[in-house]
Amino acid sequence: MRKTLLLSAIAAAALSFQAQAATKWDLPTAYPASNLHTENLQEFVKDVKELSGGELDITLHINASLFKAPEIKRAVQSNQAQAGEILLTNFANEDPVYALDGLPFLATGYDAAWKLYQAQKPVLSKKLEAQGMMLLFTVAWPPQGIYANNEINTVDDLKGLKWRAYSPVTARIAELVGAQPVTIQQAELAQAMATGVVNAFMTSGSTGWDTKVYEHMKRFYDTQAWLPKNAILVNKKAFEALDDKTRDALLKAAEAAEKRGWELSREKTQWYLDNLAKNGMEIVKPSEELMAGLDKVGDTMLEEWLKRAGDDGKQIIDAYQAQ
């Protein structure tokens, strides 16, 4: 009897130790459950738990419920959250490398955006590591277009519009076309449209669908301007505290999530536009005059970016153009 009780106690203690040994992480994101990035992250956290044998359990906090979008990078850096999802262009004022994939018409399709990412990745990773973080993976948003009620045939038609800016890059576009930039993150966009705080902006079909833009605006100009990326970051010390098996599980899940996320984004691009149209939104092919004007904006912003980015910028653009 004593031997049986002793063995039972040892087994219970072992199970208790295993339960305590499981590492728990938080991963905040600013996007709702219906968003393609969130759908991908839900699969990612499941994969991590499965591949690590339950040793790493990540809690996903959606829709800016734990930290607002501009706060997530700092939260990961300070280990308030061990991982987090950020939109790179949100941090363009911090370093030019974050602004790169928000430059209009530099990389306008998925293949070009992937090549730009490969050129950008070594510099981006180095910047993040200097701040105590690691880049796990990225996923591109669908191509960006212009939402508005007004007819927009040239860039002059954008003058004076109250333009939603979600990053320094989109704010600069507003300045160059003569619109009035108003900083609004995605979680506040529906209310901003309903109250007339904004009446035009550039974003993806995905954001348009998630925020039901069709309830407030009737035109989407499919400019295919750029494909900004979301990046999943991890606190470097938190990563290094994991054992080798768990690290490998995390990296394997991240590799799968990146591949799946880019494919999902590409697949859903037309789906978003089709469903916006079903809900009464006119999908407009931009005029040649509008595209010519926007191309000039892109040229100006690339020139400005190269001056700010210095050697890092030259390295990235040279690598991109060499592919």
N, C-alpha and C positions, 0 to 999 in steps of 0.2 A: 504493500500500500504506500509506504513511504517513498519507495523507488518510483512508483507511478506518479505520485504527487510531485516529486522532484523533477521528473522528466516533463510533466505538464507545465510546471513553473518555468523551466528552462525554455520550452517551446514558446510559451506566452511572452517571455522576456525577449526572445529573439524576434518574434513578430512585432512587438512594441518597438524594439530598436529599429527594425526595418522601416516601420511607419514614420518614426521620428527622423530617420535618415533621408527620407524623400525631400528634395529641395523644391521649394515653392517660389515661383517668380510671378511678378505682375507685368503685363504688357498692355499699356494704354494706346488707344487709337482714337482719332477724332471722328470716325465715320460710322454710319448706322449699319445695322445687321444686313440690310439689303445691298450694301455696296460691294462691288466685286473684290475690293481689297480686304474687306472684313470677311467675306466668304472664304477667301484664300487663307486668311489668318486662322480661321476656325479649323480648317483642315491642318494647318501647320501645327497648332498646339496639340491636336489629337495625335499627329505623327510623332511629335517629340515625346509625348507620354508613352506611346506604344514602343517606339524604338529604344527608349531609355529604360524600358521595363518598369515604368512608374517612378523612376528615380528623379525625374524632373517634371514637375507639374506646373504648367503656366496658366495663369488666369487672365483671360482676355477681357479688357474693360473697353466697351465700345462707346461711340457717340460722345466723346469728350467727357465721360462720366467720372473719370479719375483725375485727369489733367486736360486742360484746354490745349488745342493744337500748338500754339506757340510755346507752351510750357513743357512739352514732352521731351524735347532734346535735353534740356537742363535737368529734368527728372532722372533721365537715364545716366547722364554724366555724374550726377550726385548720388546715384544708386538708390534714389527714392523709388524708382521702378527699375527692375533689372534689364528690361527690354522695352522698346517702344517703337511706334511707327510715326515717321515724320514726312512731310512734303518738303523735299529739298529746297525748292525755291522760296519757302517761307523764311529761310535763313540767309538770303542773298546779301543782306547788309552786313552779315558776320564775315563772310568770305566769298569772293567771286565764284569759287568752284561750285557753290550751292546754286548759283544763278544759271549755270550753263544750260541745262536742259529746259529752261524756261525762255530761252531766246527764240523769238519768232522766226520760223522758216530756216533754221539751221539744220534741223533733222525733222522731217515732216511725216515720215512713215515709220512703221514698226521696225523694219530692217535697218533704216538709218538711225533710229533711236537706240537700237541695240548696239550698233557700232559706236555710237557716241558714248554709250555707257562703258563699253570696253576701254575706250580711250581715257575716259574720266576716272575709272575705278581706282587705279593705282594712286592717283593724287588724292582722291576723295578718302580712300582708306587711310592714307598717311595723315591727313588732317584730323580725322576722327580719332585715330590712335593717339595722337598728341594730346587729345582732350580726354583720354581715358576710356574710349569707346571702340567698338568694332562694328564694321559693316557686315551684317548677316546676308542680306539680299535686297534687291529692289524689284519693283513692279511698275511698269508704265501705266499711266492713265490713257484712255482713248484720246484721239486728237482733239485739240481745242478749237472751238468756233465761237461766234458772237451771238448772244441772245439779246433780242430787243423787240419792241413793238414797232419802232420806226422803220421806214424803208431806208436801207443803207446801201447806196450805190457807189459812194466814194468815201474816203476817210474824213472828208469835210462834214459828212452827215453825222459823224460821231462827236462833233464839237458841242460842248455844253451838256452832254448827257451825264447823268449821275452814275458813274462807272464803278461797279464792285471790284475792289482790288483785294486779292487774297494773299498777295506776296509783294515784295518790293519790285519784282519784275513786272507784274501786271499793273502796278501803280505807275511805273515808268512808261508803259505803253499808253496809259490814259493821258499822261502829260504830253507825250509826243503827238497824239491825235487831237488834243485840245478838250478832252473830257475831264470831268471832275472825279478824281479817285476817292472812293470811300472804302475804308478797310472793313471787310466783313468776312468772317470765317464761315465754313459751310454750315455749321450747326445753327447759325443765326440768319442764314440766307433767306429762308422762307418768310420769316417775319419782316426782314428788310424789304423784300419785294412787296409784301402785303401792305406795308405802311408807306411805300413810295420813297424809301431811303435810297434805293438804287433802281435804275430803269434800263440798264444795259451792262453787259459784262462778257468776258471771254472765259469759258470753261468747257468741260467735256460733256458728251452726251450722258455719261454716267452721272455726273453731278446734276445735270438737268432733270434726269429721271428721278433720282433720289429726293430732290427737293421740290418736285412737281412744278417746275418752272412754267409748264403749259397752263397752269391756273392763273398766271400773271402776265406772261409774254407769249406772243404768237409767232415769232420768227426765230429760226436758228440758221445762221449763215455758216455753212460748212467750210471754213477756211483751212482746216487741217494745219493749223498754225504751228503747233509743237506738241510733244508728248512728255509732259513733266513726269517725274518719277517719285513714288513713295519709297522710302528706305526704312528697313527694319534694323535698328541699332541695338547693341547689347553692351552693358557695362563690362569693361575689360576685366576688372577684378572679380566680378560675379562669374564671368566665363572661366577665368583661371582657377576659381575655387571648385569647379566641377572636376570629377575624376575623368580619366581619359575616355572611358566608355560613354559617359554621358555627353562629353564634348563632341565625340564623334556622332552620336545620335542627333544632337542639335544641328551640327553642320550638315549632316545627311538630310535632315528634314528641311533645312533652309535651302539646300540645293534643289530639292524637289519642289518647294514652294515657289522659288524664283521661276523655274521652268513652267510650272502650272499657272502661275499668276500672269506671266506675259502671254501665254496662250489664251487664257480666259479673257484678258483685256482685248486681245485681237478679235476673238470670237464674238464678244458681246458688243463691239462697236456698232455694227449695223443693227443689232437687236435694239439698242437704245434709241437709235434714230427712227426705226420703224415704229416703236411704241410711243415715242414723242409725237410722231405724225398721227397715229391712231387716236391720240388724245387732243387733236386739233392744232398741233403746231405745224407750221409750214417749214419744210426743210429746203433752204434756198441755196442754189449754187451761186457763189459770189461773182460779181461782175469783174471783168478784166481790170477796170479802173480801181475798184476796191482792192484787188489783190496787188496791183502795182503800187498803190499807196502803202499797203501793209508791208510789202517787200522792202520798201525804203525805210520803214520803221525798223524792220529786222536788221538791215545793213547798219543803221545808226547804232542800234543796241549792241551788235557784235563788235563794232569798232570801239565803242565805249568799254565793253567787257574786256577786250584784249588789252586795253591800256591799264585797266585795274588789275587784271590777273597776272600780268608780267610773264615771267618764265614759265610758271605753272600753266598759264593760258596757252602760251605758244606750244608747250609740250603736248597738251591735250588736242589742240586743233591740228597740229602736225600729225599726230598719231591717228586722229579721226580721218583726215584726208588721205592718209597713206593706205587705208584699208580698201 
